[in-house]
């Protein structure tokens, strides 16, 4: 074989080898690279200064969220983001829910009120009687009564037909935060300073239960379809479960995750946001699985799950995100 022939053969071999290496690298990049389809879809806020916080999903699938330090609520519907003016500025508007007729209810600290945005965009506020308000979460019951946590009066308060009814805790220093309403009307709340879980029966009687972990930093609470109560232990880095008068606690694998919100999916999975670690956490069948968000500076804050088990979240960096159900349920 002449040198020229050998050189040509070597070149063909080199090109083939390089082609194989390029193909292998491309496959590995697709499988392991950060640009692979992880199931996350994120939407940048319409204004760079907007900070999305609380989140709730309407029956029609619209995803509503509060926007800190702005005069609007945000909504994602029909594939696009919108800002809907509410004419007054938000400040720590962390209570948000949507009733059966599409009214959006939210806590309105600067106005010292609970307010309602109707489907036509009109606003009606229901002023509280206290000069100062510290309001936590808000939830709408099956009868469209609105329940919210009022730390100022150490009460879980019901708003129905324009009338406020307070249910005060007897615990010293109680400052309710999380609120959830069962389909049968029983109300659950967290009392972080007292480290207790509270239940309000249909007759208005409040019963309190001590959470096993001291100083757990109770946050959100939710009730699943079977009546099991789930709650967030922010300081302890745990998800709590209460059923049949017994507590069970599940530790988040990542230390000091910075838990901020909790929601129960239709399939029974419990989802939490991990602000410090930039992850979503899912508790299913007693096991916690974590999902890292696509951006290295992610700061997930609020979480809600739609009827199709898509997981929606707000990010304090100015994003509304979604983890598709296919990926959310596959691991």
N, C-alpha and C positions, 0 to 999 in steps of 0.2 A: 504493500500500500504506500503510495507516494505521500510525502509530507503534506501536500495540498489536500489530498483526499482525507488524510488523518485530521487535518485542521478543520475541514468541513464537517467531518463526523463529530469531532469534539464540540464544534459550535452547535450542531443540532442537539447533541446530548445536553449541553449547557442550557440551551433555550428550553428544552423539555423539562429539565430539572427546575429551572426558574419558574416556568409556567405552573408546575405542580406546587411549588412552594407558595406562589402567589394565590393559587386557588385555596390551599390549606389555610393560609393566613386570612383570606377573606371569609372562609367558613368560620374560623375561630373568632374573628372580629364580630361577625354577625351573632354568634352564640353568646360571646362573653362581653362584647363591647357595650358601652353605656348607651349607645344609640339603638340597641335592639328594642323591640316592642315589649315593654315591661307591663303594659296595661294601663299606664298612667296617661291621663289627658289633662293638661293644665291651661287655664285661661288667665291672661294678664288683666288686671284691673284696667278699666277705661281711663282712669286718671292715676298717674304714678304715685300720688300722695294718698290714695285710698288704702285703708287697712281693713280688710274683711275680718269679722269676728264670729258672732253667733250665726248658726245656720239651721234651717228647717226646710222640709220638703212638703209641698202641697199635694193634695190628692191628684191633681192633674199633672204632676211630675215637675212643676216649676220649682226651682231651687232658690230659696230666698236667703239673704244674709244681711246682717247689719254692717255698716261701714263706720268705723271710728272716726271722730273729728270731721264729720261731713254732714250735709243736710239731706242725705238720701239713704234709701235702702237699695240693695242690689238684688238682681234676680237673673237667673239663667233660664230661659225658656225658648222653645222652638229653635234651639241651636245657637242662640246669641245672648250676650250679656247686655243688661240694661241697668241704668240708674234711674230710680223713681224718686222724685223729690218729696220730702216730708216737711219741708219749710223750716224745720228747727234742727239744730246741730245735735249729733249723737255724742254722748260721753259715757263710756262703759255701758253701752246698751247690750247686755249679755243675755237678756231674756227674749226669746223669739219663738213663735209657733204660728201655725196656720189652721184655722178652723174648717169645718166641713163645707162651708159655703164660700171659701176662698178669701175670707178676711185674714189679713196678716196682723197679728198682735205682737207688740213689743214693749219692753220697759223703756221709759223715757225719763232718764234722770234729770236733765236740765229743766224739764217742764214739771218735775215732781209728779209724774202721772204714768198711767198705763194707757197706751194709745193703740188705735186700730186704723189700719189702712184698708179701705174697701176695694173690691175689684176694679172700681172706676178711678182709683187713685185718691179719693177723698179721705181726709184724716179726721178722726174724732178722738179727743183725749178725755180721759177720766182722771181728774186730779185727786191726789191723795191729800189727807188732811194734815199730815206732819210737815213741819217746816223744812226738815232735812230728810232725804231718802237714801237708803242704800239697798238697791234691789238686786236680786240674784236671777236665777233662771225662772222661766215661765212655761206653762204647759196648758193646753186646752183639753178639757174633759169631753166625754162622749155626749154630754148635754150642752156642749158649747160654752160651759162656764170656764172662765179663765182663772187659773191658779198661779200664784207667783210667790217667790221668797222675798220677805221684807225684813232685812236685818235690823232696821231702825226700831221696829216694834217687836222684834223677836217672834214674828208671826209668819205663818203660811196663810196667805190671804186669798179669798175667793171673790171674783168679780162676776156678777150675773145681773143682767138687766139694769146696769148702772149702779148697783149696790155692792159695797165692799163688806165682806164678812171675814173678820180676823180669827185665826185659830192660833193662840199664843202658846209657846213652849213654856213649861215650868222650869226648865233647866237654866241654871245661872249662866248668864253670858251667852245664851243661845243666839246664834246668828244664822238663820236658815240660808242655804245656798241652792242646792239642787232640788228640783220638783219633777214628779212624774205622776200621771193619772192612769189607773187601770181602766180597762173597758167597762168594768162594773162600777166605776166611780170612786174606788178607794184611792186615796192620795198618799204618796210617799215623798219624804223630804230628807235631806241631809242637814245635820246640825254640826258644822265643823268644829266650833269652839267647845262644844259639849262632847264631841266624838260619839255622836249618837245618830241612829237612823230613826225617823219618826213616821208613824202611820196614822192617817186621819180617816176614820171610818165614816160611813154614810150619815151617821147621826152626829158627826162633828167631834166625836171623842178622839183625843190624841193619845197614842201609846208610843213610848220611846224605848229603843233597844241599844245597849252599849255595844260598840264595835270592838272586837278582840284586841286589835293593835292600837296601843295608846298613841295619841298624837298623829293619827293616820292622815290628817288633812283631807277630810271628806270633800268630795266635789259633786259631780253629776250623779244622777240616779235614773234608772230606767227599769221598766217591767216588761218581760217577754211574754209571748203568747200563752205560756203555761202558768203564768202568775209568779214566776221567779223574779226576785228583785236583784238587780245588779247595780253596783255603785263603785265610784272611783275613790281610791285612796292616794291622793296626790303626793303627799310627803313620804308615804311608805313605799311608793312605787308598786302598788298592788291593785288588782281588780277584786272587789268583794261580791259575794253571793249570799243572799238570805232567802231561805226556803224552809218550811216546816219548823220554824223557830230556831233554825241552826245557821250559823255563819260558816262560810268557807272562803279562803283567800287564795289568790293566784298571783305569784310574783312575776313581774315583767323581767325578762332575761337581761336587758340592758340596764346597768346601774344608773340611778338618778336620771330616768328618762324624761322627766318634766311633763308628767301627765296633765292634760288640760281639759279633755272632754271625753264623753262616752256615749255610745249609741248601740242599740240592739237591732240586728238585721232581721228581715222576715224569715230567713233560714235558721234563726236562733243564735248565730254567731254574735259575739260582743266585740265591738270595735272601739279603740281608744286612739287618741292623738298623743304623740311623744314630742313635745316642743323642743327639748334640748337635743335629742338624738336624731331629729329629722325623720321620724318613722311613723307609720301606722302600725298598731298592734291588733291582732285578732285572737280572741279566746274562743276555742271550739273544742268540744270533747275533752275539756280539762287541760288543753295544751295551748300555750301562747306562741303565735308565729308573728314575726315582725317583717314589715315591708318598708324598705328604704325608699324615700321619695327621690325623684330623678335629679333634683338640684342639690348641690352640696350645702347651700345656705338655706335649705328648707326649714320653715318654722310652722308646722301644722298646729292649728289652734282649735277649730270647731270641727265636728264630724256628724254626719247624718247618712242614713242608708235608704235608698229608694226601693220601690216595690220589686224591682228586678234584681236587687242585691248589689247594685252599683254603689260604691262607697264614695261619698262626696266629702270634701274637707275645705276649710278656709286656711290660708297661709298668711301669716302676718307680714310677709314680705311683699304682699300685693297680688296674691293669686287665689283663684278658685280652682280646685282640682278634683279629679275623679279617678278612682281605681275601678276599672271595668270588672263586672261580676265574674267573667270567665277567669281572670287572673286572681281575683279576690277569693274565689272558692276552690281554686285548683291545688293549692299547696297544703 
